[in-house]
């Protein structure tokens, strides 16, 4: 089983501040994202990922985000097994110190 690539909230914040165009997907539930999500992230609930595979492009890398990084880790494993490029934000939104929308 191939290890999943990870990024810390601080590393992600630096990349965004540097103007990097990143594909971020927040897999939390509706009531969680209502409390704020990272600007530019797309919201697809974890349970909806299998029905939204056509959204993902195998040539792009996606950074997955949840509250603590457990659910996003599961999503990363699932998509990586299907041949997608994934990265898990470790620590999740609990450790995010950047702005939210």
Wavefront OBJ file of the C-alpha trace (Angstrom):
o trace
v 0.000 0.000 0.000
v 1.524 3.288 -1.118
v 1.901 5.923 1.548
v -0.326 8.968 1.270
v 1.324 12.309 0.691
v 0.608 14.892 3.381
v 0.798 18.646 3.831
v 0.596 20.588 7.087
v -1.860 23.478 7.515
v 1.131 25.838 7.798
v 2.636 24.563 4.523
v -0.715 24.913 2.769
v -1.155 28.452 4.085
v 2.316 29.399 2.735
v 1.493 27.981 -0.707
v -1.805 29.879 -0.847
v -0.147 33.097 0.313
v 2.432 32.627 -2.451
v -0.442 32.562 -4.929
v -0.236 28.885 -5.854
v -3.339 27.545 -7.559
v -4.295 24.466 -5.574
v -7.121 21.986 -5.874
v -8.533 21.691 -2.355
v -11.540 19.600 -1.385
v -13.221 19.886 2.008
v -14.966 16.595 2.851
v -16.686 17.705 6.073
v -20.434 17.782 6.619
v -22.541 20.857 5.755
v -22.836 22.100 9.344
v -19.035 21.939 9.732
v -18.183 23.922 6.607
v -20.802 26.480 7.650
v -18.361 27.403 10.450
v -15.730 28.280 7.858
v -13.613 26.696 5.196
v -10.362 27.564 3.461
v -10.933 30.112 0.662
v -10.861 28.360 -2.708
v -11.718 24.909 -1.362
v -14.542 22.955 -2.950
v -17.017 21.262 -0.628
v -17.800 17.604 -1.424
v -18.973 15.610 1.598
v -17.029 12.401 2.233
v -20.169 10.343 1.609
v -20.626 12.052 -1.785
v -17.081 11.408 -3.088
v -17.919 8.086 -4.863
v -20.736 9.826 -6.790
v -18.465 12.707 -7.796
v -15.492 10.875 -9.303
v -16.090 12.660 -12.617
v -15.123 15.926 -10.858
v -11.574 14.646 -10.321
v -8.893 14.772 -13.004
v -6.167 12.113 -12.742
v -3.597 14.654 -13.985
v -4.188 17.024 -11.053
v -3.313 16.657 -7.403
v -6.034 17.284 -4.842
v -5.542 18.329 -1.239
v -8.203 16.875 1.038
v -9.332 18.623 4.198
v -11.591 17.670 7.113
v -11.820 18.545 10.806
v -8.922 16.461 12.117
v -7.558 14.677 8.971
v -9.100 11.242 9.680
v -11.915 11.441 7.109
v -9.742 13.197 4.541
v -7.190 10.408 5.052
v -9.850 7.811 4.246
v -10.866 9.734 1.132
v -7.208 9.981 0.061
v -6.765 6.221 0.440
v -9.939 5.536 -1.551
v -8.997 7.881 -4.407
v -5.322 6.902 -4.465
v -6.399 3.262 -4.870
v -8.356 4.417 -7.940
v -5.309 6.109 -9.453
v -5.838 9.726 -8.392
v -3.128 12.062 -7.053
v -3.996 13.009 -3.502
v -2.581 14.834 -0.495
v -4.012 14.877 3.035
v -3.888 18.044 5.156
v -2.722 16.598 8.478
v -4.253 18.106 11.589
v -7.254 19.282 9.602
v -9.206 22.462 10.263
v -8.476 22.092 13.987
v -4.942 23.246 13.178
v -5.729 25.702 10.381
v -4.681 29.226 11.320
v -5.331 30.966 8.035
v -8.445 32.813 7.002
v -11.751 31.076 6.418
v -14.839 31.993 4.419
l 1 2 3 4 5 6 7 8 9 10 11 12 13 14 15 16 17 18 19 20 21 22 23 24 25 26 27 28 29 30 31 32 33 34 35 36 37 38 39 40 41 42 43 44 45 46 47 48 49 50 51 52 53 54 55 56 57 58 59 60 61 62 63 64 65 66 67 68 69 70 71 72 73 74 75 76 77 78 79 80 81 82 83 84 85 86 87 88 89 90 91 92 93 94 95 96 97 98 99 100 101
